[in-house]
Amino acid sequence: MPFSQQPPSSRPPEITDRVVLPLPEFTAKTIRSSRSSWKVATNIFVSFRYAWSGIAYSFQTQRNFRIHVVVGLCTLSLCLWLGLPSTTMAIVILTIGTILALELLNTAIEAVVDLCVGQTYHNLAKIAKDCAAGAVLLAAIAAVGVACTLILPALIDRLFVLLI
């Protein structure tokens, strides 16, 4: 007996427990760009264009990505103002890059989960999204630790000199 003709009681429990959620509105640009998502890059420049497209999408649509970019730029500006050594700057840049990369992965995971689950609720989809968001949160907490360790002492010294 095909699945569609089975009585509701014989369906697996994860299908009957789903709740319909609204999908976000898609623009014509999103639909056009999704037509080429299956194509393989023919050269390195096309690969970079695809990568830049993902970064631009995240910047345009993800509030948290924009927040991380602004905080990262402010942090780099502060490091330059403090005249921190190049090794410290390298650690700060790697920390900022890690957070932004994790935010991009979080966006990708959310998109894939939404693509697979559609307008339904599923506990495994929630777990995937929550874990991806948790990874970004842990990286952000670690970044605060890096800032407190590497930037805060130099900032306190600079402010102490300015106040005297």
Protein Blocks (a to p, Z undefined) as FASTA:
>chain_A
ZZklpcfklpcfklmmpccdddddddfklmmmmmmmmpccfbfklmmmmmmmmmmmmmmm
mmklmmmmmmmmmmmmmmmmnopafklmmmmmmmmmmmmmmmmmmmmmmmmmmmmnomad
cfklmmmmmmmmmmmmmmmmmmmmmmmmmmmmmmmmmmmmmmZZ
